[in-house]
Amino acid sequence: MISKIKLSTMSILFLSVGVFAKEHCTFNTNKENISIKWTAYKTPAKAPAEGTFNDIKYKGKMTGDSILRVTKNITATLDSMTVNSNKPERDANISNSFFKLMKKKNIVVKVLNATEKNIEVEINMNGKKQKLIMESHIENDILTAEGIIDVLNFNLGPALQSLSEACKALHENKTWPDVKLNLTAKFEKKCK
């Protein structure tokens, strides 16, 4: 009788260890599942103009045990001359009147820290580095983040003036220095 009790107790112990064992999950993303978009503003009514860049290179480990850990490893290099707003005439104006005036054509965005609510990035543009805190949110294994930069903080006043002059009529004499950045990254979750 005692051996039956011991056997039953041991069976319950092994079963409960299996039930309470924590599964190990990994999260993976790739460049096809990451999107970086910008929204610039024009006209006194602050009308939005949106776009992205066609050539974005990512560096960093794209797999980890949490979405935040993977995010902390990512650096993106954007080729500013591949600006894409889905309007070729606008793209030509932005490239020729704004980005061509930068000291370096690449914009580098490096994630410094990531939490459930914020992502801290360092943006290197026109040879000047600035930190930006982006509000972030994770839902259904999709990370979204949003933040606003001021191009004047990157010594781009002359480039902004050049763009404003080139688009004077279209912008109704107003080109805003603030640009909203949006990041979306979809992750695949695999658990064992």
Buried (B, 14 or more C-beta within 10 A) or exposed (E): EEEEEEEEEEEEEEEEEEEEEEEEEBBBBEEEBBBBBBBBBBBEEEBEBEBBBEEBEBEBEBBBEBBBEBBBBBBBBBBBBBBBBEEEEBBEBBBBBBBEBBEEBBBBBBBEEBEEEEBBBBBBBBEEEEEBBBEBEBEEBBBBBBBEBBBEBBBBEEBBBBBBEBBEEBBEEBBBBEBBBBBBBBBEEEEE
